[in-house]
Amino acid sequence: MHVWLRLLLIMLIIFSALSFVWFLLGSTAYFQRGMDIKGTTYLWGAGIPVLLFAILFTTLLIKGWAPTSGVDYAGICVGLVSTRLISAALIQSVNTHGWANEKIRSDSLKITADERYEYQIGFNLIISA
């Protein structure tokens, strides 16, 4: 297998794995909630195919398969483009509102004059990034 094709496959496998992890963490808000019906649909429609492509490309790399004809190169190119598009759709499907873009700020802790109690006067402020 050519070096450029090997490097391209390795980069695509890493990108696919990272997009799947981002989707899994993002659709469950770092496992703080369950996955909704839309997330489950994306998981079965895009997440599983991305994993299958990554497994296929990893197997091709391990076995040292080399494309010998134009049909083989066309098949690899279709697989690469498909995996790239599905991975991008998987990344874009994550809704980060409410857990990744907001920062909570509050007043600092104060200590009473006798240094026995801590208190906090004020309110929490949610700032969207």
C-alpha positions in Angstrom: 0.0 0.0 0.0 1.3 3.4 -0.9 2.5 5.6 2.0 0.1 8.5 1.2 -2.9 6.1 1.2 -1.8 4.6 4.5 -1.4 8.0 6.1 -4.8 9.1 4.7 -6.5 6.0 6.1 -4.8 6.5 9.5 -5.9 10.1 9.7 -9.5 9.1 8.7 -9.6 6.4 11.3 -8.6 8.8 14.0 -11.1 11.4 12.8 -13.9 8.9 12.7 -13.1 7.6 16.2 -12.9 11.1 17.6 -16.2 12.1 15.9 -17.9 9.1 17.4 -16.6 9.8 20.8 -17.6 13.5 20.5 -21.1 12.4 19.4 -21.4 9.9 22.3 -20.3 12.4 24.9 -22.2 15.3 23.4 -25.5 13.5 22.9 -25.5 12.4 26.5 -24.0 15.6 27.9 -21.0 13.7 29.3 -23.3 10.9 30.5 -25.4 13.3 32.5 -28.6 12.4 30.7 -30.0 9.7 28.4 -29.9 9.8 24.7 -33.1 11.1 23.1 -34.8 9.7 20.0 -33.0 12.0 17.6 -29.6 11.0 19.1 -30.5 7.4 18.9 -31.4 7.8 15.2 -28.1 9.5 14.5 -26.3 6.7 16.4 -27.8 4.0 14.2 -27.8 6.0 11.0 -24.3 7.5 11.3 -22.5 6.3 14.4 -22.6 2.6 13.6 -21.6 3.1 9.9 -18.7 5.3 11.0 -17.5 2.6 13.4 -17.8 -0.1 10.7 -15.8 2.0 8.2 -13.1 2.5 10.8 -13.0 -1.2 11.6 -12.8 -2.0 7.8 -10.0 0.5 7.2 -8.1 -0.7 10.3 -8.4 -4.3 9.0 -7.1 -3.2 5.6 -4.1 -1.5 7.2 -3.3 -4.5 9.4 -3.5 -7.0 6.5 -1.5 -4.7 4.2 -4.0 -4.8 1.4 -2.9 -2.8 -1.6 -5.3 -1.7 -4.3 -4.3 -3.1 -7.7 -6.9 -1.8 -10.1 -8.9 1.4 -10.7 -12.0 -0.2 -9.2 -10.1 -0.8 -6.0 -9.0 2.8 -5.9 -12.5 4.0 -6.7 -13.9 1.9 -3.9 -11.4 3.3 -1.4 -12.1 6.8 -2.5 -15.9 6.3 -2.1 -15.3 4.8 1.3 -13.1 7.7 2.3 -15.5 10.4 1.1 -18.5 8.6 2.7 -16.7 8.2 6.0 -15.7 11.9 6.0 -19.2 13.1 5.3 -20.8 10.8 7.8 -18.3 11.9 10.5 -18.9 15.5 9.8 -22.7 15.0 10.1 -22.1 13.2 13.3 -20.2 16.1 14.7 -22.7 18.6 13.6 -25.6 16.6 15.1 -24.5 17.3 18.7 -26.5 19.9 20.5 -24.1 21.7 22.9 -26.7 24.1 24.3 -27.0 23.8 28.0 -23.9 21.9 28.9 -20.9 22.9 26.8 -21.4 26.6 26.0 -22.6 27.9 29.3 -20.5 28.9 32.2 -21.9 29.4 35.7 -20.4 32.1 37.8 -21.3 33.0 41.3 -20.1 35.2 44.1 -17.1 34.2 46.1 -17.3 32.6 49.5 -17.1 34.9 52.4 -16.2 34.0 56.0 -17.9 35.5 59.1 -15.9 37.7 61.4 -15.5 34.9 64.0 -14.3 32.6 61.2 -16.9 29.9 62.0 -19.2 30.1 59.0 -19.0 30.5 55.2 -21.6 32.3 53.3 -22.4 33.4 49.8 -24.6 36.4 49.0 -25.8 36.9 45.5 -27.1 34.7 42.8 -25.6 32.4 40.1 -25.2 33.9 36.7 -25.3 31.8 33.6 -23.2 33.2 30.7 -23.5 31.7 27.3 -20.1 31.5 25.5 
